[in-house]
Amino acid sequence: MRLRVEFTTEPFDLDEAPTHAVVAREVIQGAELDAVDVGPFGNTAEGGADEVLTAVDSLLRRALASGATRVSLQVNVIEEEIR
């Protein structure tokens, strides 16, 4: 099964990326995921279920420990390409 995760962390700071946002992006970029897209207002990544769920666990723990007061995320099952 493949999953797509979309997430944001708060509080926002438009002048400089807060530590919790940087940490969350580092977790996702360092995970074994496909199609990672990070941006100022949202982040998306895709991968196998185990890899996505492991990354989400780490993302939540590390972002909250780094000062996030809210983490909004959505996880969707996506169809795998038929080969």
KENU-541941 format. One record per residue: x, y, z of N, C-alpha, C in turn; residue number from 0. Coordinates in steps of 0.05 Angstrom, whole numbers, always signed. Example, Ala and Ser with C-alpha at 12.3 -4.5 7.8 and 13.67 -1.06 7.14 Angstrom:
+264,-114,+156,+246,-90,+156,+264,-66,+156,0
+257,-45,+142,+273,-21,+143,+258,+1,+157,1
This chain:
+17,-24,+0,+0,+0,+0,+18,+25,+0,0
+9,+44,-16,+23,+70,-16,+7,+91,-3,1
+20,+110,+11,+7,+131,+25,+19,+158,+16,2
+2,+178,+19,+11,+206,+15,+5,+221,+41,3
+24,+235,+51,+20,+251,+75,+24,+281,+68,4
+5,+297,+78,+7,+326,+75,+7,+337,+103,5
+25,+357,+108,+25,+367,+136,+35,+396,+137,6
+27,+409,+158,+37,+436,+165,+41,+436,+195,7
+59,+453,+204,+64,+457,+232,+59,+486,+239,8
+50,+491,+264,+45,+518,+273,+58,+522,+300,9
+64,+546,+308,+55,+571,+297,+72,+579,+272,10
+60,+595,+255,+73,+605,+231,+91,+629,+238,11
+111,+633,+222,+128,+657,+223,+135,+663,+195,12
+125,+684,+184,+130,+691,+156,+158,+702,+151,13
+172,+712,+172,+198,+723,+169,+220,+702,+168,14
+217,+681,+184,+237,+660,+186,+224,+634,+194,15
+233,+612,+182,+222,+586,+187,+227,+579,+216,16
+206,+573,+232,+210,+565,+260,+225,+538,+262,17
+237,+533,+284,+253,+509,+288,+235,+484,+283,18
+211,+484,+293,+193,+461,+289,+188,+455,+260,19
+186,+476,+244,+181,+472,+215,+206,+460,+202,20
+229,+470,+209,+254,+460,+198,+258,+431,+205,21
+253,+424,+231,+256,+397,+240,+237,+378,+225,22
+212,+386,+222,+193,+370,+208,+201,+365,+179,23
+211,+385,+166,+220,+382,+138,+245,+364,+137,24
+263,+366,+156,+286,+349,+156,+278,+320,+160,25
+259,+315,+177,+249,+287,+181,+239,+276,+155,26
+222,+291,+141,+210,+281,+116,+231,+278,+94,27
+249,+298,+92,+269,+296,+71,+289,+274,+76,28
+294,+267,+102,+312,+245,+108,+300,+218,+108,29
+274,+216,+106,+260,+190,+106,+262,+177,+79,30
+257,+152,+78,+258,+137,+53,+231,+139,+38,31
+225,+164,+29,+200,+170,+17,+204,+179,-12,32
+183,+178,-28,+183,+187,-55,+169,+215,-57,33
+174,+229,-78,+159,+253,-85,+156,+272,-62,34
+178,+278,-49,+177,+297,-26,+176,+325,-38,35
+156,+341,-28,+153,+369,-36,+149,+386,-11,36
+168,+403,-5,+166,+420,+18,+162,+449,+9,37
+146,+463,+24,+140,+491,+17,+134,+507,+41,38
+130,+533,+38,+125,+550,+61,+98,+546,+75,39
+78,+535,+61,+52,+533,+72,+42,+504,+73,40
+58,+485,+65,+50,+457,+66,+72,+439,+54,41
+71,+414,+63,+91,+395,+54,+76,+369,+47,42
+87,+355,+27,+74,+331,+18,+96,+310,+12,43
+90,+285,+18,+109,+263,+11,+93,+238,+7,44
+104,+220,-9,+91,+195,-15,+111,+172,-11,45
+100,+149,-5,+118,+126,-2,+102,+102,+7,46
+116,+80,+13,+103,+56,+24,+92,+62,+51,47
+71,+47,+58,+57,+51,+84,+76,+51,+108,48
+93,+31,+110,+111,+30,+133,+129,+54,+134,49
+140,+63,+112,+158,+85,+111,+144,+111,+118,50
+120,+115,+107,+105,+140,+113,+97,+140,+143,51
+87,+118,+153,+78,+118,+181,+101,+121,+201,52
+124,+110,+194,+148,+114,+210,+157,+144,+210,53
+156,+156,+186,+163,+184,+184,+143,+202,+199,54
+118,+196,+197,+97,+212,+211,+101,+210,+241,55
+108,+187,+252,+113,+184,+280,+136,+202,+289,56
+158,+200,+274,+181,+217,+280,+175,+247,+277,57
+161,+253,+255,+154,+281,+250,+138,+293,+274,58
+118,+278,+283,+101,+288,+305,+118,+292,+331,59
+133,+271,+338,+149,+273,+362,+169,+295,+361,60
+184,+298,+339,+205,+317,+338,+195,+346,+334,61
+173,+349,+318,+162,+376,+315,+151,+387,+341,62
+136,+370,+355,+124,+379,+381,+147,+385,+401,63
+167,+368,+402,+190,+373,+420,+205,+398,+413,64
+202,+408,+388,+216,+431,+378,+199,+457,+379,65
+176,+455,+392,+160,+479,+395,+135,+481,+380,66
+128,+462,+363,+102,+463,+349,+79,+462,+369,67
+59,+479,+364,+36,+478,+381,+12,+464,+367,68
+16,+460,+341,-4,+445,+326,+10,+433,+301,69
+2,+409,+296,+11,+396,+271,-14,+386,+257,70
-19,+396,+234,-42,+387,+218,-32,+369,+197,71
-44,+345,+196,-36,+326,+175,-59,+310,+164,72
-55,+302,+140,-74,+285,+127,-59,+262,+113,73
-69,+238,+117,-56,+215,+105,-77,+202,+86,74
-70,+198,+61,-87,+185,+42,-75,+161,+30,75
-91,+140,+25,-82,+117,+10,-83,+125,-20,76
-62,+120,-34,-61,+126,-62,-58,+100,-78,77
-68,+101,-102,-66,+77,-119,-38,+74,-130,78
-29,+49,-130,-3,+44,-141,-6,+41,-172,79
+16,+49,-185,+16,+46,-215,+15,+17,-222,80
-1,+11,-243,-2,-16,-253,+20,-19,-273,81
+37,-40,-270,+59,-43,-289,+54,-67,-307,82
